């Protein structure tokens, strides 16, 4: 099966899916975290499906779309028509991302487990950022590795859920190299900002996560047909979370500048990739 497009709303996805069926284009709707991908079963029908998609996105309120469900004879609730590609949680985890997505996920869990069991103090470990300037460039990994450090269960769960969702999407659609570059760019930029503006005692994947957020959101805004995108509602929610950190309304210490610079790094990379048509 080939993914054609991801919709944010089930009703819209169902209307288009039913229209495709009325045109004898075999398709199913899969369920994702907050998206509804339409999958085309026959690759020979993909070109026609893309043409119909462009027409639908241009004017989704045409009567032919609104009446498609009746013409196809599908009167059961939309939720019963959802096709789940894989009900296995482990398989879903594996299939959503690629090697790099899974590797960062596992590294963060291992380091957090070692921290939780007091195997080592993360702030005194080789993963921590440099304590002072000038930097010892022999240990240049320290520009990146604070992203692997997490200090509470809520901290790591929040970061890894967003990492899995967004990094997996980017790696699948734009490739491993793009994700690796985005990871390195946002990690280094956010870590440097946090060091210079606050100090060396910080950690977490949040700066990178906000880099993913910025990249996915702006990519979707610049290309409405892109498979890599983030709903406006989710972007506003995460932007609000960032603002709450700056006004000191969150119940924990937050690396605010790492979040902000990470977001800007992601937005910048999305803009550059769009400009260069990468």
C-alpha angles and dihedrals in degrees: 000000000000125000111236105178142335120233126198095213127054095214092057092045091050093050092052093042090053091048091053089050090052087056090052092251106143112225145147136204117235124199120237132172096284102341137077112217118199112218124203113215098197115054090202088067095050096094092053091045091053091051091050090047092055090051091047095050090049093055115002094168097071114128092239089067095043092053097041095098092058093048092052091048094239107142100147119106113287092237091063090058095059112117116210111210092203131004093193112104092208093049091048090053092049097045098046096066141020136240096290094048091052094043095056090044093054095042091054092050093049093049092046090051091051089049093047091052091048094243088142142352107251094210090056095042133098088257095065123098121259113286095219148349143308092055119230099232091195084076095046092144086080089076087068112023099074084077088072095056121095128174106196140026092247090050096055096038093053093047098044095047090055092041092053093047100044102028090048090052093049094046093049096046105030101024140250095280092058091050093047091051092048090049094050095042096049094040095052094042095047094044093050091048093050091048097049096041101038115004145269099289106095143095145168143102092261096105090054092044090055088048088057090046093053093045096048095043097048093042089056092047093051094045114030091191094053116122087214108076144119124223114250090237092059092045092051090048093053091043088053090050089053092050092049088057092055093049089049097240097129120099093234141048109272130195092232098172091048088055094048096046091043089054091049090048091054093047091049094051092048091051093048093047090050092048092049091041091235 
